[in-house]
């Protein structure tokens, strides 16, 4: 979780997205516990309510589950669930804008692939 926050977006949403990204990237594995609210609050000097709000969103989406007395744990299948959701979001919201820009700039598939592969 990054200590630098975007002032344009609520911190709880950024924290939520960071947890999703960490699950997608495999840094937080299914069955693994999330860091405690207290630990995250102390580490990043945030209000515990901010972390709780992000964690509640993850619970509401059935990405994590609360185990009484133990904390929040990533549920089995969470990575696939998030991957499917993020792909759908990309294809329906981000990709159309990217495609418009590609078309506007008259970029060929070869130019795009050369820049991806050639880095």
C-alpha positions as CSV (number, residue, x, y, z in Angstrom):
1,X,0.0,0.0,0.0
2,X,1.5,3.3,-1.1
3,X,1.9,6.1,1.3
4,X,1.4,8.8,-1.4
5,X,-2.3,9.7,-1.9
6,X,-4.0,11.4,-4.9
7,X,-5.7,14.5,-3.5
8,X,-8.4,14.2,-6.2
9,X,-9.8,10.9,-4.9
10,X,-10.9,9.9,-1.4
11,X,-8.2,7.9,0.4
12,X,-10.6,5.0,1.3
13,X,-11.2,4.5,-2.5
14,X,-7.5,4.5,-3.2
15,X,-6.8,2.1,-0.4
16,X,-9.6,-0.2,-1.6
17,X,-8.1,-0.1,-5.1
18,X,-4.6,-0.8,-3.8
19,X,-5.9,-4.0,-2.0
20,X,-7.7,-5.1,-5.2
21,X,-4.4,-4.5,-7.2
22,X,-2.4,-6.4,-4.6
23,X,-4.9,-9.3,-4.9
24,X,-4.8,-9.2,-8.7
25,X,-1.0,-9.1,-8.7
26,X,-0.7,-12.0,-6.2
27,X,0.9,-10.0,-3.4
28,X,-2.1,-10.8,-1.2
29,X,-3.2,-14.4,-1.8
30,X,-6.5,-16.1,-1.3
31,X,-6.9,-17.3,2.2
32,X,-4.4,-14.7,3.5
33,X,-5.3,-12.1,6.1
34,X,-5.4,-8.4,5.3
35,X,-3.3,-6.2,7.5
36,X,-5.2,-5.0,10.5
37,X,-7.0,-1.7,10.5
38,X,-4.7,-0.5,13.4
39,X,-1.6,-1.6,11.5
40,X,-2.5,0.2,8.3
41,X,-3.7,3.3,10.3
42,X,-0.4,3.5,12.2
43,X,1.8,2.8,9.2
44,X,0.2,5.4,6.9
45,X,-1.0,7.8,9.6
46,X,-4.6,7.5,8.6
47,X,-7.8,7.6,10.5
48,X,-8.9,4.0,11.3
49,X,-12.4,4.8,10.0
50,X,-10.8,5.4,6.5
51,X,-9.3,1.9,6.5
52,X,-12.5,0.5,7.9
53,X,-14.5,2.1,5.1
54,X,-12.2,0.5,2.4
55,X,-12.3,-2.9,4.1
56,X,-16.1,-2.7,4.4
57,X,-16.3,-2.2,0.6
58,X,-14.2,-5.3,0.1
59,X,-16.5,-7.2,2.4
60,X,-19.6,-5.9,0.7
61,X,-18.2,-7.1,-2.6
62,X,-17.4,-10.6,-1.1
63,X,-13.7,-10.2,-1.8
64,X,-12.8,-10.7,1.9
65,X,-14.7,-12.3,4.8
66,X,-14.4,-11.5,8.5
67,X,-13.3,-14.4,10.7
68,X,-14.4,-13.6,14.2
69,X,-11.4,-12.7,16.4
70,X,-8.9,-13.2,13.6
71,X,-9.5,-10.4,11.0
72,X,-10.4,-10.2,7.4
73,X,-9.3,-12.9,4.9
74,X,-9.3,-13.0,1.1
75,X,-11.9,-15.5,0.0
76,X,-11.2,-18.3,-2.4
77,X,-12.0,-17.2,-5.9
78,X,-11.4,-13.5,-5.1
79,X,-8.6,-13.1,-7.6
80,X,-10.7,-14.5,-10.5
81,X,-13.7,-12.4,-9.4
82,X,-11.6,-9.2,-9.4
83,X,-9.8,-10.1,-12.7
84,X,-13.2,-10.7,-14.4
85,X,-14.5,-7.4,-13.0
86,X,-11.5,-5.4,-13.8
87,X,-11.4,-6.8,-17.4
88,X,-15.1,-5.9,-17.9
89,X,-14.4,-2.4,-16.5
90,X,-11.4,-1.9,-18.8
91,X,-13.2,-3.1,-21.9
92,X,-16.4,-1.1,-21.3
93,X,-14.9,2.1,-19.9
94,X,-11.2,2.6,-20.6
95,X,-10.7,0.7,-23.9
96,X,-13.2,2.8,-25.9
97,X,-11.3,6.0,-24.9
98,X,-7.9,4.4,-25.7
99,X,-9.3,3.2,-29.1
100,X,-10.5,6.8,-29.9
101,X,-7.0,8.1,-29.1
102,X,-5.4,5.4,-31.3
103,X,-7.8,6.3,-34.1
104,X,-7.3,10.0,-33.7
105,X,-3.5,9.6,-33.9
106,X,-3.8,7.2,-36.8
107,X,-1.6,4.6,-35.1
108,X,-1.2,1.3,-36.8
109,X,-1.1,-2.0,-35.0
110,X,2.5,-2.4,-36.0
111,X,3.4,1.0,-34.4
112,X,1.6,0.0,-31.2
113,X,3.3,-3.5,-31.1
114,X,6.7,-2.0,-31.8
115,X,6.4,0.4,-28.9
116,X,5.1,-2.3,-26.6
117,X,7.8,-4.9,-27.5
118,X,10.5,-2.3,-28.1
119,X,9.7,-0.5,-24.8
